[in-house]
Amino acid sequence: MQTSATNKRLRMLLTGIRDKTLIPNPHFQRRLVWSNEHKVAFVETVLDGLPFPEIFISAGEVNPDTGDGTELIVDGQQRITTLYQYFTASSDLRIANAAIPPYRELEESKKRAFLEYEVVVRDLGPLTEQETREIFYRINSTRYALNAMEVNNSRFDGALKRFAEEIASHNFFQSRGTFTALDGRRMNDVRFALTLVITVISGYFKRDEAHEEYLEHYNDEFPLEEDVRAGLTTVFNFIDACNFSPGIRVWQKADLLTLAVELYRLLVDEKARLSPDDVSATLLRFYDEVGTVTHAPNPSPQAAEYYRRVRSGINDRNSRISRGDIIHDLLSGIAKAPS
């Protein structure tokens, strides 16, 4: 494939979007989501005349009778869309109290400089949609398939994602080696932390299904951050005080998620009073019973159900709810009323 790189004035790209001859969001692309802070910083980069990486375009539909045609932005859609939002004063870009003035308030010379800003555009030429898809995925992927969290990481850079990263790096997890080096490379640590955070504020959900919704909703700001941080700190300190030995079931990720969520509900939401010693003794007895379900003559219904829910469909919503209800009932039975 032969490609050519040229410099195009920004105004040509902006008017192309306006006239619908340049398509910034082909239907096969993931919809990228920058935070408002990121958008403002990017616009400021252009206003300062600093360069940004090249964008890729390919030929779109062509009318053979009129010669009219379109081009597709294969890579770089968020950059160009952000600049178009600034140029058109779109409500999708909020610049009140930002470091940059609205476009309409720029001096004429600065407006011209903005419009004449040169963008490096690499033209991939006339490609079939399948070829265009292939190029897009090669540009936006590594040698292995991206998991859901890696995809979301490439799309979201905002408040909730940063908070999940903070929680994943908490000493509570780091000191125990909860996450392996591979977990870190594949972002499974952030995935776990994000699941934990979303669950304590909204309830259990299936696998990663709520991640995208909440990452987008809390992309610009996460107003619950201080409360959730304080609540999780309370939970982590309480689990520390339980002095669970390494290697027991509580440290398996599904069990740890369940326990952390239910302790959050009891200690933070319900203001219950729990003794770490009582919780430790109760859970150790229960986990021992779960471990002997397959050969115990008469396991309790709770132990049998918990075992079933960690053997199949472990990350399904119903399994998470069932495990949570069982742990919540066990701990509620030894909790004292709020003082």
Secondary structure, DSSP 4 states (H G I P E B T S, - for coil): ---EEEEEEHHHHHHHHHTTSEESS-TTS------HHHHHHHHHHHHTT-----EEEEEEEE-TTT--EEEEEEE-HHHHHHHHHHHTT-TTS--TTSSS--GGGS-HHHHHHHHH-EEEEEE--S--HHHHHHHHHHHT--SS---HHHHHHHH--SHHHHHHHHHHT-HHHHTTT-S-HHHHHTTHHHHHHHHHHHHHHH---STTTTHHHHHHHTSS--TTHHHHHHHHHHHHHHHHHHTPPTTSGGGSHHHHHHHHHHHIIIIIIS--B--HHHHHHHHHHHHHHHHTTTT-SS--HHHHHHHHHHHSSTTSHHHHHHHHHHHHHHHHTTPBPP-
